[in-house]
């Protein structure tokens, strides 16, 4: 059995509007210790991450503690919303979850994000078969993976986890066959 622990990043600094370089807030830096505490007894074999700074920094404390390198996988990055900051993110999210092909002029649809992320996960399942793997990621990107394996995971479920940072979900696989998932809220 292969176990994948997707770690949704800790709280970012929202004043930084650059998606790739957005760092963790002071609270996020502190909360990543919750990730380390949760993962320490899981016998993790590999640590992977989206290359975006907030995802990497969320799993870095754990990786440094257990002395494992972090492999950056570009396809686990968050979806591109647009080339400009949008103010009504709630409306945008509703539209995307209602229509997986909806996207702004310079952005990605949820279908594109899902295809990219599931393809990356399938490669991980091949290269890390039988292992326990941590993947640092993002709320929307992870949610599209969950939707792929459980189509009932939709907008309401996304909204329920949208403000949970950090957040962990474990997916279990036999080869590339999905078996089950378990969610872990690290904060009371």
Number of C-alpha atoms within 10 A of each C-alpha: 16 22 23 24 25 22 26 28 30 32 23 20 15 12 9 12 11 13 17 15 12 17 24 24 16 12 13 21 18 15 20 26 18 19 23 19 12 14 18 13 8 12 11 18 13 17 21 24 29 24 22 24 17 29 31 24 21 32 27 24 19 23 22 12 10 15 10 15 12 21 15 18 19 14 20 27 24 22 21 15 20 13 11 10 11 10 8 8 11 11 9 16 19 14 15 19 18 12 13 16 13 18 20 13 9 10 15 19 18 24 18 16 24 24 15 19 24 20 15 15 19 14 13 19 22 12 10 17 17 15 17 19 23 25 27 32 30 26 22 21 22 26 22 26 20 21 16 16 16 14 10 11 15 16 17 12 13 19 15 9 16 16 12 17 23 26 25 26 17 18 18 19 18 14 15 16 13 14 14 13 16 10 12 13 12 16 10 3
